[in-house]
Amino acid sequence: MQREAMTRLIEWKNEPDHLPLIIRGARQVGKTWLMQEFGRNYFNKVAYINFENNSRMKTLFAGDFDITRILLGLEVETDMNISASDTLLIFDEIQEAPQALSSLKYFREKAPEYSILAAGSLLGVALHADTSFPVGKVDFIDLYPMNYLEFLAATGNDRLLDLLKSHNWDLIHTFRDKYIDLLRHYYFVGGMPEAVASFASNGLKNVRQIQTRLLAAYEQDFSKHAPNNIVPRIRQLWNSIPAQLAQDNKKFIYSQVQEGARAREYDLAMQWLSDCGLIHQVNRVTKPNIPLSAYADPKAFKTFTLDVGLLAAQSDLSINAILEGDKIFTEFKGALTEQYVYQQLASRQIKTYYWYGASAELDFLIQQSAEIVPIEVKAEENLKAKSLRSFCEKFQPKYAIRTSMSNFRREAWLTNIPLYSIVLLDDLLET
């Protein structure tokens, strides 16, 4: 498999004074594989420590923060000589040992020459449980499920991938049917590495089974790790996501979770799901001004789930419904498409918002350098862009993006980007 995050790790290694690096992401998005693959390819040795169910290592870090003592203990545990010059230290599921997380500060201050990667599926939850965190002493990257480009690479479509990156639109349009067919398969398979690997080797046979198992594992995490008093509300929120996305007004409405429900009753449950990386909130902005974050309304947001394939599984959409677009899929295709677009932008570390006007709702707003870029999402080839036109007439942005199944084209006031290339948005805005 190829993951775009590998490039960021290489850049990190080449920084002469790099900080310990924490990889954030939900369970099963590929954090462990990425760290170990990076270590195998770019270091002579890898000292891998998994803190889950590892009482020895929890005890080692529960003492003082004597780095010499800790390194000796790590050498005994891994049965190798750990050298700053050629060894990558990997601390996996680091949230299971809060003192190990705190130790990163002391590694940075007393032994900055060591290269350390850390990851944790429930790291966000741990940080909200008053864990001492090494503020300013670590760097972060966020890892998401595989995007469409990574999906093409993993399924052996390297030539289609290279062509897409070339921006040779005449030739890309020649093969648009291939891109669209693979995109519809991506809607079903999604980007969870295990599901993608199974699809690449065995087709669709086991994909839904894998997705169902992953969804069950997430629900087990609710009971295992969340406070007992909020578990029922976590389940209610989690199960409401497909219906929330399917409504015309995408703003999250608590009364759809349970009649009479109020936000304050679900705040902790929503925070827990967000900290786990299972849901992502996209806030509404009151004004499309720079910086967008200053105009975000924390009480008005859309909620997206982790992965488009898991959303399809959670909604019990069959592969035939997605590929053939039958009546069952008609009402939900907009929700699935918007989830897909959010996921592609997030995978490129693009922060998204949305805008709601008097008679129009714009799917996404992003900030690129000094420009606000509006984005309207169309599930098929519908080229009407009423909300986008309304926004442009009012605010006159430099760029306006519609993404649909139609071909790439630049028009007087907007650019249509095919859904299968929206992941390249940041590159396209620079050309």
N, C-alpha and C positions, 0 to 999 in steps of 0.2 A: 504493500500500500504506500501511496504517497500522501503526505499531509503537508499543507502549506505552512503549518506552524514550524516545521523543521527548519525552514529558512530563518525564522526568528531565533531559534535556538543556536543556529550557526553564528548569526550576528552576535548573539549574547556571548558565546564562547570567545569570539574574536575581540570583544571589548577588553582592553587591557586591565581594567579594574572593575570587573563585573560583580554585581551584588548577587547573593543567593536569589534564585528565581523560583517563584511559586506559580504552578500551573493550576488555574481554577477551571472547574467544569463539572457537569453532572456525572453521575455514575455511568460507566460503560461508554463514554464518548471517545476513549482511546488514550487517556493520559499515561497509563502505565506503559503501554506499547510504545508511545512516542518517546518517553524518557529512556527506555531501555534500548530502543533502536538508535536513538541519538548517541547514547553511550557506546554502543557497539561500533558505530561507524566513525566516531570522532575522538574517542579516548582509548588508551591502551587497556585500561581496567575500569570496571564499574562495580562500586560497592553499593549493593541494593539492599535497603532496609524497608520492610513493610511492617508498620506498627500495629496493624490489625491483628488481634489475638497473639501478640508478641509481648509477653510479660517481661522477658529479659530486657528488651530494649526500653520498655516503659520504665523499668527500675533504673536502668543506666542513666536516663535523662532526668529521673526524679531527684537525683542528688544535686550537687552544686554544678555550676557551669564551667568547670575546669576543662578546657578544650583538650588538653593533653590526655586527661583521663578518659574523656568521651571518645577520642580517636582511638585510644588503645582498646576500649571496649568494642568499638566498631570493627577493628581489625580481628579481634577474637571471634566476633559474631560472623563475619564474612570470610574468615580464614584467608586473608590476603593482606599484603603490605599496602597501606594507603599513603600515596604520595601526592602532594599538591600539584606536581608537575604533570602527572599522567593519569590521575584517577578522578572519575566523576562519582560524587556522592549523591545517591538518590534516596530521599525520604518519602516513602509512599504512605498514603492514608495518615498523614501527619496529624490530623485533627484528633486521632485516637491517643496521642501523647502530647498534651498541651505544653509540657515543658520542652519537648523537642522543637515545637514551633517557636517558643521563646528563645531557644538556644541559637536560632539563626542570627539574632542580634549579636551574640557573643562570638560566633564564628566570624561575622563581619568585622567586629572591632579587634579581635585578638588573632584571628587566622584568616585574613581576607584573601589569601592566596589559594584557598580551596574552592573548587567549583561544586556548587550544591544546587540540585534541583529538588523541589518538593511538590507534592500534590495531595489533594484530599477531596473526596467526593462530597463530604459534608462540611467542608472547611468554613463556608459561610455561616452555617449553624453554630459551629464551634466558636467563631469570633463573636457572635451575639450572646454567647454564654459566658462573657467576661473573661475569655482567655487573654492572657497577656500577649500582645502582638508587637513584633519588632518594627514599629512605625519608622519609615525612612531608611530601613536597613535591608529591604528586599525589593525586588522588582516582581511584576506580575505579567502573565499573559493569560488570556481566556481561550479555552478550547471548546469548540462547538462540534456537533455532529458534522460529518463530511458534507461539504457543499457539492454543487452540481459538477464543478470542475474535477474535484477529487473523485467523485462518483464515476465520471468518464474514464479517468486514469485507472481506477480500481477494476473497472469492467472491461479493460482491454481496448478502449476506444481512444488510444493516444493520438491517432491522426486527426480525429474529429476535435480532440482537445487542442492540438497545435493549431488547427485551422481556425478555431474559435478565437484563440489568443492573437491570431494574426490580423484580425479586423478586416479580412478580405471579404467584404460583404457580398459581392457578386457570387463568389464561390461558396460562401456559407449558405446563401439562399438556395443554391443548387441542391444542397443536402439538408434543407430545413426539415424534411419529413423524418430523417434519421434523428435529428436533434429533438424534435417534438415527441417522437416515439420513446426515446430514452428519457425525456423529461417526464412523460406520463408514468413510466416505470419508476422513476425517482420519486414521484408523488406517493407511490405505493410502498416502495422499499425504504425510502428515506435515507438518512445519512448515518445511522448507528453502525459503527464498523462491523459488528458481528452480522447484522442483516445484510450489509453490502457484500461482505466476503462470501456469505452463503449464496446470494444472488449471482455473484461472479462465477462461482464454481458449480452451482446446482440449479440455477434459474430461480423461479418463484416458489419452488416446492416447499421450502421450510421457512420462508421469510415471515409469514404471519405467525407461525409458531414461536419464532424467536422474539418477535415484537410482543406477543402476549406474555411471554415469560419475563421480558424486561419490564412491562407494565406491572406485572405481579410483584416483581422485586422492588419496584418503587413503592408500591402500596405496603409491602412488608417493612420498608424503611419508616413509613409513617408510624407504625405501631412500635417499632424497635427503638427509634431515636427521638421522636417528638414527645413533648409532654402529653400525658394521657388526656388532660382536659381539653386539648385542642385537636386531637386526632379525628374525631367525627367531623369537625369543621374543615380540616385539611382534605378529607375525602370528599366532602360536599363541593368544595372549591375545585378540586382536581377533576371531579366528574362533570362539572358544569362547563368546562372550557370549550368543548365542541359546540354546545348550544350558544355560548356567548359569542363565538366567532361567526356563527351562522346567521346571526341577526343583522338586519340592515344597518342599524346604528351600532357600531362595534364597541362603544363605550361599555366597560364592565358594569353590570347592574347586579347589585347584591340581592335584590328581591327575586332574581331569577335563580339564585342558589337555593333560597328557601323563602317562602312567602313571609313578608314582614321583616326580613333580615336587614341589618344595618351594618355599615362599614366597620364601626368600632368593635362589633362582635366577632369580626373575622380578621382583624388587623394582624394578630399574631399568626394565624394560620396562613394568611397570604405571605407574610414575611418569611415564614418557614419554607414554603414552597419556592419562594424567590431565592432564598439563601442556598437551597439545594441545587439551584440551576434548572429546576423542572418547569418553571414558568418565567416569563419575561414581561415586564410592564413597559408599555410605550405611552408616554404621557402626552396629553393634549397641550398645545401651546396657545396662549391667548393672543399673542402677536408674533408673526414670523420675523422677528428681529434677532440680531446677533448680540450676545450668544443665545442660542435657543434655550439653553438650560435655565436662563434667567426668567424666561416667560413660561416655563412648564407649570402646569396645574397638577399638584400632587394628588388631588382628589378625583381627577378625571383621567382615565387611562384605558387602553385596550390591553388585553392579556393574550399573549401567545404561549404556546407550549414549547417543549424542547425540540421536537422533531416532526417534520411533516408526515413521515411514515408512521410514527407512533400516533399522530393525530388521526390518520386514516384507520389505524387499527382500533383506536379508542372509539371511533365512530362506526366501526364495523362495516367500512366500505370495502367491497370486493374489488379485485383487480379488474374484472369486466366492467364494473361501474365506472372506474377511473379511465380505463383505456377506451371504452366505447361511449362514455358520456351519456348513459341512459338516464331515465327519469329520476332514479334514486339519487344520482349524482348532481342533477341540475341545481338543486337548491343549495348544495354544499360546495360547489366548485369554486365559488368566490372566496370562501373561507380557507379552503385548502391552498388556493393560489396566493392569497395574502400571507398565510403562514410560510409558504415557500419563499416568497420575496423577502419577508422579514429575516428568515433564516440565512439567506444568501448574504444580505447586507451585514448581519451580525457576524458571520464567519470572517468577514473582512474588517471587523472591528469598527464598523460604521454605526454610530449612535443615531437612533431614529426617534422621531416624534410624529404626531399627527395634528392636523388643523381642522377645526369645525367652525364654519361660518353660518350665517343666517339661513342659507338654503343649500349649503354644500358641505361635504365632508371630504377632505383630502387624505388619502390613505397614509402617506408618509411625507415627512419633511426631514431633510438632513442638512447639515452644515459642512460645506467643503471650503476650507480656507475662509475667505471673506464673503462667501456667497451662500444664500439659502436656496436649496434645490427642492422643489415640489415633485412628488412622484405619485402618479395615479396608476392603479393596478387593474388590468382587465384580464379575465380568465381565458377569453377566447380571442377572436379577431375583431371584436367590437371596437371601432375607432372613435366612437363618441367620447368626448372627455369634458363633460359639462362642468364638473367640479374643478378640474384643472384649469379650464378656460376662465371660470369665475375667479379663481385665485389669481391667475396671471393678469386679468384685467384690473384687479384691485391693487396688486402689489408689484407688478412689473419685474419679476425675477429675471436674472440673466439666463438661467437654464430652466427648462420645464421638461419633465420626463414622463412619458406614458410607456408602460411596459405591458406587452400583450403577445399573443401568438403571431402577430403580423411581423413582416420583415423590418429590418432596420431602415429608418428613413429620417432625414432631417427636414423639418418643415419650417415655415416662417417663424412660428412661435413655440414649437415643441420638437422634441426628438423622440421617436418611437424606438424603443430597445426591445428586441425579442426577449421573452421570459427566459429562454435558455441561455441568454448572455447577460442577464441583469447582475450576476455576480461580478462582472467586469465593469460595473458602473464607475468606480473611481478611476479606472484607466481610461474609459471612454470620455469622461469629463475633461481629461487633460489633453485630448486629441482634437 
